[in-house]
């Protein structure tokens, strides 16, 4: 941002949304870089051009609704953009409160825990047309979206029945995993979390499912920082404690992983500066100096602990690739027939770990796997945002390019590690959708 712009608008130093607007319109790169893969930048530049034409200035409060368009997909190139948008979302909720629909949709954890008592009865209730219509109207859901049913048995209950909620003792030669499943796998798709558990157990790893809260990403996207901070703090305390005991922290949800390894770290780096040498002793990632261009919405959390957490969490595919490099598969792989496509979701790509799942699944005999989608393609679901009435058309617009590519490829199935993408694909494509760990678990069954 040029000094003359700061002088023209002294409030930009305090207001994160105005700072974001001034910085991006001054740079202008994302006018063309993000014109098809983002909803925020096209709107920002449209309003900017309109203001220039009318020779008017845009105040920050006139830009507040723009934050509703941001899903925190991570595709924008500047970390201070995400930091300022998060802060702007939080400021808006602090001033205006959070709508009932946003509060409910962003809190699968609470809904899942309440439904644990009688999931079948709750699913039956919400299947009634009159209840569904009332729910859609009150919480402003799009009529073409159907909320997925809760699992008959959530993953945490399943894990507890098998004793996986108890810490395995430390044993020489055996690695211990603390598995962070994420809410969507826990309450909606427990078959995915069970497959992750089965694969790692086949590799001789001791799996522990610790108490865990929602990672915080869904509530941060809605600007609900009070609830987010409580949950993030609880997860940090537990996971860092387990890391200190020698557990490897493994996460199968790319959104949870990106939030803990990316968002929390970026904001800590922007607030304090980072000079780390890279995760887990790997090649150095870009270093950050402390930035005056962004506020840290997570300043209530110790930045050094956020950095430690980021360096302690492994993506499940990333972790499995390491185990394979050490000793190969635990046995022969059963052949699987099919011509499938694999989509690496936004939050997986933004972790900078390559595409480990694609490389692993291509080792399965008989399976033809094609990578689909570019580095800027997005399914468009945006987590709980995709269910909102006022976001549905935008969701379809964002995902149109990727959906068309999948249709042209005409696969027999789609593989992706993002369960939000899975919901979008199930909504738009008449194809089975699998998590990579489900595929690998099937190949290891023989």
C-alpha positions in Angstrom: 0.0 0.0 0.0 1.4 3.4 -1.0 2.0 6.0 1.7 -0.3 8.5 -0.2 -3.2 6.1 0.2 -2.7 5.8 3.9 -2.6 9.6 4.2 -5.8 9.9 2.2 -7.5 7.5 4.4 -6.1 7.5 8.0 -8.8 5.1 9.2 -7.2 2.4 7.0 -4.6 1.8 9.7 -7.4 0.7 12.1 -10.1 -0.8 9.9 -9.2 -4.3 8.5 -11.7 -4.2 5.7 -10.7 -0.8 4.6 -7.1 -1.8 4.8 -7.8 -4.9 2.7 -9.7 -2.8 0.1 -7.0 -0.2 -0.1 -4.2 -2.7 -0.4 -5.8 -4.8 -3.0 -7.0 -2.0 -5.2 -3.6 -0.5 -5.0 -2.0 -3.8 -6.1 -4.6 -4.9 -8.7 -2.9 -8.2 -9.4 -5.9 -10.2 -8.2 -8.2 -8.4 -10.5 -7.0 -10.9 -13.1 -5.4 -13.7 -11.0 -8.5 -14.4 -9.0 -11.3 -13.3 -11.4 -12.7 -16.9 -11.8 -11.7 -18.6 -8.6 -13.0 -16.1 -6.0 -16.2 -14.2 -5.3 -14.5 -11.5 -3.2 -12.0 -9.9 -5.6 -14.4 -9.4 -8.6 -16.9 -7.6 -6.3 -14.2 -5.5 -4.7 -12.9 -4.3 -8.1 -16.4 -3.8 -9.5 -17.2 -1.5 -6.6 -13.8 0.2 -6.9 -14.3 0.9 -10.6 -17.8 2.1 -10.0 -16.6 4.5 -7.3 -13.9 5.9 -9.6 -16.4 6.4 -12.4 -18.6 8.4 -10.0 -15.7 10.1 -8.4 -16.7 8.9 -5.0 -14.9 7.1 -2.1 -16.0 3.8 -0.5 -16.4 3.7 3.2 -15.6 0.5 5.1 -19.2 0.0 6.3 -20.3 0.0 2.6 -18.0 -3.0 2.1 -19.1 -5.2 5.0 -21.3 -7.5 3.0 -18.3 -8.4 0.8 -17.0 -10.6 3.7 -20.0 -12.9 3.2 -18.5 -13.9 -0.1 -15.2 -15.2 1.5 -15.0 -19.0 2.2 -11.3 -18.8 3.4 -10.4 -21.2 0.6 -6.8 -20.0 0.9 -6.3 -19.5 -2.9 -5.6 -15.8 -2.6 -1.8 -15.1 -2.7 -1.4 -12.8 0.3 -1.8 -13.9 3.9 -2.6 -10.4 5.1 -5.8 -10.6 2.9 -7.1 -13.6 4.8 -6.1 -12.0 8.2 -7.9 -8.8 7.4 -11.0 -10.7 6.1 -11.1 -12.8 9.3 -10.8 -9.6 11.4 -13.5 -7.9 9.4 -15.9 -10.8 9.7 -15.3 -10.8 13.5 -15.9 -7.0 13.7 -19.1 -7.4 11.8 -20.4 -10.1 14.2 -19.4 -8.1 17.2 -21.4 -5.1 15.9 -24.4 -6.9 14.4 -24.5 -10.3 16.0 -24.7 -13.6 14.1 -27.8 -14.8 12.3 -29.5 -17.9 13.6 -28.9 -19.8 10.3 -25.2 -19.0 10.4 -24.9 -20.0 14.0 -26.6 -23.4 13.5 -25.0 -24.3 10.2 -21.5 -23.5 11.4 -21.9 -25.7 14.5 -22.0 -29.3 13.4 -20.3 -30.2 16.6 -23.2 -29.2 18.8 -25.8 -30.6 16.4 -23.9 -33.9 16.2 -23.6 -34.2 20.0 -27.2 -33.4 20.6 -28.2 -36.0 17.9 -26.0 -38.6 19.5 -28.8 -39.7 21.8 -31.4 -40.5 19.1 -30.0 -39.9 15.6 -32.6 -42.0 13.8 -35.4 -40.1 15.4 -33.8 -36.8 14.6 -33.2 -37.8 11.0 -36.8 -39.0 10.7 -38.1 -35.7 12.1 -36.1 -33.6 9.7 -37.2 -35.8 6.8 -40.8 -34.6 7.3 -41.6 -32.0 4.5 -43.3 -29.6 6.9 -40.3 -29.7 9.3 -37.9 -29.3 6.5 -39.7 -26.3 5.1 -39.9 -24.6 8.5 -36.2 -25.2 9.0 -35.3 -23.9 5.6 -37.4 -20.7 6.1 -36.2 -19.9 9.6 -32.5 -20.6 9.0 -32.5 -19.3 5.4 -31.5 -22.5 3.7 -31.7 -23.0 0.0 -34.6 -25.2 -1.0 -32.4 -27.3 -3.4 -30.0 -28.2 -0.6 -30.8 -31.1 1.7 -29.0 -31.3 5.0 -27.2 -34.6 5.2 -28.4 -37.1 7.9 -26.5 -37.7 11.1 -24.8 -41.1 11.2 -26.5 -43.8 13.1 -23.4 -44.1 15.2 -20.9 -41.3 15.2 -17.2 -42.0 15.0 -16.4 -41.0 18.6 -18.9 -43.5 19.9 -17.5 -46.2 17.6 -14.0 -45.4 18.7 -15.0 -45.6 22.4 -16.6 -49.0 22.0 -13.2 -50.2 20.7 -11.2 -48.6 23.4 -9.6 -46.1 21.0 -10.4 -43.3 23.4 -7.8 -44.6 25.8 -4.2 -43.7 25.4 -2.1 -46.6 24.2 1.1 -47.1 26.3 4.4 -46.1 24.8 6.2 -49.2 23.4 9.6 -49.4 21.8 9.3 -49.6 18.0 5.6 -48.6 17.8 4.5 -45.1 16.7 1.5 -43.6 18.5 -1.0 -41.5 16.6 -3.4 -39.0 18.1 -6.1 -38.9 15.4 -8.1 -35.6 14.8 -11.0 -36.7 12.6 -12.9 -33.4 12.2 -16.7 -33.0 12.8 -17.9 -33.9 9.3 -16.1 -37.3 9.4 -17.2 -37.8 13.0 -20.9 -37.1 12.7 -21.8 -37.3 9.0 -19.3 -39.7 7.4 -17.9 -41.9 10.1 -17.0 -44.6 7.5 -14.2 -42.3 6.5 -12.8 -42.0 10.0 -13.1 -45.7 10.5 -11.2 -46.3 7.2 -8.4 -44.0 8.4 -8.2 -45.9 11.6 -8.2 -49.3 9.8 -5.4 -48.2 7.4 -3.1 -46.9 10.1 -3.7 -50.0 12.3 -2.8 -52.2 9.3 0.5 -50.3 9.3 1.1 -51.3 12.9 0.4 -47.8 14.3 -1.3 -47.4 17.7 -4.3 -45.1 17.1 -5.7 -42.9 19.9 -8.8 -40.8 19.4 -8.5 -38.0 22.0 -11.3 -35.7 23.1 -11.5 -32.9 20.5 -13.5 -29.9 19.6 -14.4 -28.5 16.2 -11.2 -27.1 14.6 -12.7 -23.6 14.5 -12.7 -23.0 10.8 -16.6 -23.1 10.3 -17.2 -20.6 13.1 -14.3 -18.4 12.0 -15.8 -18.2 8.5 -18.9 -16.8 10.1 -17.0 -14.4 12.3 -18.0 -16.1 15.5 -14.6 -15.6 17.3 -15.8 -16.1 20.8 -16.9 -19.7 20.2 -14.0 -20.3 17.8 -11.3 -19.2 20.4 -12.8 -21.5 23.1 -12.5 -24.5 20.8 -9.2 -23.7 19.4 -7.7 -23.1 22.8 -9.0 -26.5 24.0 -7.6 -28.3 21.0 -4.2 -26.6 21.3 -3.9 -27.6 24.9 -4.8 -31.2 24.3 -2.9 -31.7 21.0 0.3 -30.0 22.1 0.2 -32.0 25.3 0.0 -35.2 23.3 2.8 -34.1 21.0 4.9 -33.6 24.1 4.2 -37.2 25.1 5.5 -38.4 21.8 2.2 -38.8 19.8 2.1 -37.9 16.1 -0.9 -35.6 15.5 -2.6 -36.7 12.3 -5.6 -35.1 10.7 -7.7 -36.5 7.8 -9.8 -33.4 7.2 -7.9 -31.0 4.9 -9.9 -28.1 6.2 -9.0 -28.8 9.8 -5.4 -29.4 8.7 -5.2 -26.2 6.8 -6.7 -24.2 9.6 -4.2 -25.6 12.2 -1.2 -25.7 9.9 -2.0 -22.6 7.8 -4.5 -20.0 9.1 -3.3 -20.1 12.7 0.3 -20.0 11.7 -0.1 -17.3 9.1 -1.7 -15.0 11.6 0.9 -15.7 14.2 3.6 -15.0 11.6 2.0 -11.7 10.5 1.7 -10.6 14.1 5.2 -11.5 15.4 7.3 -12.5 12.3 8.5 -16.0 11.5 12.0 -17.2 10.8 11.3 -20.9 11.1 13.2 -23.4 8.9 10.2 -25.3 7.7 7.9 -28.0 9.0 9.3 -31.3 10.4 12.8 -30.4 9.3 11.8 -30.1 5.6 12.8 -27.4 3.1 12.1 -23.9 4.4 8.7 -22.4 3.7 8.4 -18.7 3.0 9.3 -16.7 6.1 7.2 -13.8 7.2 8.2 -10.6 9.0 5.8 -8.9 11.3 3.2 -7.1 9.2 1.5 -3.8 9.9 -1.0 -4.5 7.1 -3.0 -7.1 9.0 -4.5 -7.5 12.5 -4.3 -10.8 14.3 -7.8 -12.1 15.1 -6.3 -14.8 17.3 -4.2 -12.6 19.5 -5.8 -14.1 22.6 -3.9 -17.3 21.8 -0.2 -17.6 22.4 1.5 -17.2 18.9 4.4 -19.5 19.9 1.9 -22.3 20.7 0.1 -21.7 17.4 3.4 -22.1 15.6 4.2 -25.3 17.6 0.7 -26.7 16.7 1.3 -26.0 13.0 4.6 -27.8 13.1 3.1 -30.8 15.0 0.1 -31.6 12.8 0.4 -34.0 9.8 -2.2 -34.4 7.0 -3.2 -38.1 6.9 -2.0 -38.6 3.3 1.3 -36.8 4.1 1.8 -39.0 7.1 1.0 -42.2 5.3 3.4 -41.3 2.5 6.2 -41.0 5.1 5.4 -44.5 6.5 5.4 -46.0 3.0 8.8 -44.4 2.4 10.1 -46.1 5.5 8.8 -49.6 4.9 6.3 -50.0 2.1 2.8 -51.5 2.4 2.1 -54.0 5.2 1.0 -56.6 2.6 -0.1 -57.1 -1.0 -2.8 -54.8 -2.3 -6.1 -56.2 -3.6 -6.7 -55.2 -7.2 -9.5 -52.6 -7.7 -11.1 -52.0 -11.1 -12.2 -48.6 -12.1 -11.4 -45.4 -14.0 -11.7 -42.7 -11.4 -10.6 -39.1 -10.9 -8.9 -37.6 -7.9 -9.5 -34.0 -6.9 -7.0 -32.4 -4.5 -9.2 -29.8 -2.6 -8.2 -26.2 -1.9 -7.3 -26.7 1.7 -5.1 -29.7 0.9 -3.3 -27.8 -1.9 -2.7 -24.9 0.4 -0.8 -27.1 2.9 2.0 -27.3 0.4 2.4 -31.1 0.7 1.9 -32.1 -3.0 -0.6 -34.8 -3.8 0.4 -37.8 -1.6 -2.9 -39.6 -2.0 -2.7 -39.6 -5.8 0.7 -41.2 -5.7 -0.4 -43.8 -3.1 -3.6 -44.8 -4.8 -1.9 -45.2 -8.2 0.0 -48.2 -6.6 -3.2 -50.1 -6.4 -3.3 -52.7 -9.2 -6.1 -52.2 -11.8 -7.1 -48.7 -10.6 -6.9 -46.0 -13.2 -6.7 -42.7 -11.4 -6.6 -39.3 -13.2 -5.9 -36.0 -11.4 -8.7 -33.5 -12.1 -8.8 -29.8 -11.6 -6.3 -26.9 -11.8 -4.5 -25.1 -9.0 -7.3 -22.6 -8.8 -10.3 -24.9 -9.2 -12.7 -25.0 -6.2 -15.8 -27.1 -5.7 -17.6 -24.0 -4.5 -19.3 -25.6 -1.5 -17.6 -23.4 1.1 -18.6 -25.7 4.0 -21.8 -24.6 5.6 -22.0 -21.5 3.4 -23.1 -23.7 0.5 -26.4 -24.4 2.3 -27.3 -20.8 2.6 -30.1 -19.4 0.4 -28.1 -16.3 -0.4 -24.9 -18.2 -1.2 -26.2 -21.1 -3.3 -25.9 -19.3 -6.7 -22.4 -18.2 -5.9 -21.6 -21.8 -4.8 -22.8 -23.0 -8.2 -20.7 -20.3 -10.0 -17.5 -21.1 -8.1 -17.8 -24.9 -8.7 -18.9 -24.7 -12.4 -15.5 -25.1 -14.0 -14.5 -28.1 -11.8 -17.8 -29.8 -12.2 -17.6 -29.4 -16.0 -14.1 -30.9 -16.1 -15.3 -33.9 -14.1 -18.3 -34.4 -16.4 -16.1 -34.3 -19.5 -13.7 -36.8 -18.0 -16.7 -39.2 -17.5 -15.2 -41.2 -14.6 -16.8 -44.1 -12.8 -16.2 -42.4 -9.4 -14.7 -39.4 -7.8 -12.0 -39.5 -5.0 -11.3 -36.5 -2.8 -10.2 -36.0 0.8 -12.5 -33.1 1.5 -15.9 -34.0 2.8 -17.3 -30.6 2.0 -16.4 -31.3 -1.7 -18.0 -34.7 -1.3 -21.3 -33.1 -0.3 -21.0 -30.8 -3.4 -20.2 -33.6 -5.7 -23.1 -35.7 -4.4 -25.4 -32.7 -5.0 -24.3 -32.1 -8.6 -23.0 -35.4 -9.9 -24.6 -38.8 -10.2 -21.3 -40.5 -9.2 -20.0 -42.3 -6.1 -17.6 -40.2 -4.1 -14.9 -41.7 -1.9 -12.2 -40.6 0.5 -8.7 -41.9 -0.5 -8.5 -43.8 2.8 -11.7 -45.6 2.0 -10.2 -46.8 -1.3 -6.9 -47.8 0.3 -8.7 -49.6 3.2 -10.6 -51.7 0.5 -7.3 -52.5 -1.2 -5.7 -53.6 2.1 -8.6 -55.9 3.0 -7.2 -58.9 1.2 
